[in-house]
Amino acid sequence: MKSIPERIQLAHLPTPIQKMDQLSRELGKNIYIKRDDYTGVEISGNKIRKLEFAAKEALQQQADVLITCGGLQSNHARATAAAARRLGLKCHLVLRGTPGDSWTGNLFLDKLLGAEITFLEPETFNSRHMEVMEEIKHEYAKKQMKSYLLPVGASNGIGTFGYYAAYEEICQQEKNLDQGFDAIVTAVGSGGTCAGLVMGNWRHEGKHRIIGVPVADNATYFRGVIQDIMKEATTLAGWDQVPEAKTYQLIDGYVGRGYALNTSEEMAFIEYIAQKEGIILDPVYTGKAFRGLVEEIRKGSFDDLNDILFIHTGGLFGIFDKIGEF
C-alpha cells in the first residue's frame, strides 16, 4: 500500500486551537477555533497546507513556473505567489475580473510578490480559465520553461492531503489538550479542505462529525466536487475505497448574495465576532461559514453536539477590499 504523497515544509505548524469563551457562554456550547490564519503572513490561511503537497510535486517535476487561478482577492493566488518566490519559482495568476483602481488586499500582495497576472472577464473566466492556463503553459514552454498547473484553491487530489495531514494534527492536539471535539466545521469554497478532513476522519476511523458550510454554491454541487477530489486522492495514495457522501454533512443557506459578495447581515456578524472575541473573520469564507454554524446552533440543529471545532481558514487580507461595506 502506498503512503500519502510527500510534502515540503512551508507553513508554521501546528496552528493553535483556542476556546471562544464569550461565545461559548452565550450559546451554551464549547466553541473552539483552529487558527489556520496563523500558518504564516504572506502564506497565511488554509491554502498553504495544500500547497505544501502541490509544490513538492512541482519541484519533483522540475517545474519553473506555478500557474494557478482564482478571484481578484484569491487567498490561494496570493499564497501561491509567495510560495513560488520562496522556492525560487516564477508565478503566473489567472484572475477573475478586472481590478480598476482597487489594487488592495491580496491583489496588491500578488503584485508586490512579482506575480504575472492575466485578468479575465467573469464570463470568460467561468468558461475558459483552464484553457487559458494551458495556453499560458504553452507560451512558457516556448521559452524552455516547464509549468505546473494548480486548480482553484489547489483543491485536487494532491492538494487535499494538506487537510488530511491537518486532521492528524487535530487528533494529536486533542491528546495534548485533553480535549475531544464532537464536530469539525469548515467553510466549503472549492472543496479541498473539507475533502481532506473527511478522508482523515474516515481513514483513522475517527468519531468526529465533519460539517461543511458552502460559501459559493449548494450542497448538491459540492458533494459531487468533494467526491471527485477524494477519488483522485485515494488513487494517489493507493487506497481501494473512497469515503461515502454520508460520512460528512453539508449545510446550505449561507452563500448569501454569492461567492465573495456580502450582505449587510454578514458584515455585521464579522464585526460582532471581532468585538465579542477579538477574532477577525474574512468576508468570503469564514464570515459566512461561522455565521452558518452560529445560526444552526441557535436553531437547535446541533443540540447533540457539545464540543465544536471551527477551522479558521484565513483570508484576512481580503477584508481590506471590503472596507466600504463596513
Secondary structure, DSSP 8 states (H G I E B T S, - for coil): ----------S--S--EEE-HHHHHHHTSEEEEEEGGGS-STT-STHHHHHHHHHHHHHHTT-SEEEEEEETT-HHHHHHHHHHHHTT-EEEEEEES--TT---HHHHHHHHTT-EEEEE-HHHHHHHHHHHHHHHHHHHHHTT--EEE--GGG-STTTTHHHHHHHHHHHHHHHHHT---SEEEEEESSSHHHHHHHHHHHHTT---EEEEEESSS-HHHHHHHHHHHHHHHHHHHT-S----GGGEEE--S--TTSTT---HHHHHHHHHHHHHHS----TTTHHHHHHHHHHHHHHTTTTT--EEEEEE---GGGGGGGGGG-
